[in-house]
């Protein structure tokens, strides 16, 4: 949803047209890395990425 804080792995704010959720490539969607919260996705296991070829 728009207005949610972005994580380092996000390419855009949630809800931005032309984007969607994807599994975090760094933690594989677990939200955990090296015994702690994944810094790429902020522990959610998801990142916002652009979709499509446009």
C-alpha positions in Angstrom: 0.0 0.0 0.0 1.2 3.5 -0.7 2.7 5.3 2.2 4.4 2.2 3.6 8.1 2.6 4.3 10.4 1.2 1.6 13.1 -1.3 2.2 16.5 -1.3 0.5 15.5 -4.0 -1.9 12.3 -2.2 -3.0 12.5 -0.6 -6.5 9.3 1.5 -5.8 6.7 2.2 -3.1 4.1 -0.5 -2.6 1.1 0.1 -4.8 3.0 1.9 -7.6 1.5 1.0 -11.0 3.7 -1.4 -12.9 5.2 -3.0 -9.8 4.4 -6.1 -7.7 5.6 -8.1 -4.8 8.4 -10.7 -5.3 10.3 -12.9 -3.0 13.4 -11.2 -1.6 16.4 -12.5 -3.6 18.8 -12.1 -0.7 16.9 -14.3 1.9 14.8 -16.3 -0.5 11.6 -15.1 1.1 12.3 -16.2 4.7 12.9 -12.7 6.0 15.9 -14.0 7.9 19.6 -13.8 7.1 22.6 -14.9 9.3 20.4 -15.4 12.3 18.7 -11.9 12.1 16.3 -9.8 10.1 17.2 -9.6 6.4 18.4 -6.1 5.7 17.2 -6.2 2.1 13.5 -6.8 2.8 13.3 -5.6 6.4 12.3 -9.0 7.5 9.1 -9.3 5.4 10.6 -11.8 2.8 9.2 -9.6 0.0 10.4 -6.8 -2.1 8.6 -4.5 -4.6 9.9 -4.8 -8.1 9.0 -3.5 -11.6 7.0 -6.0 -13.8 6.5 -6.2 -17.5 8.8 -5.2 -20.3 7.7 -1.6 -20.7 
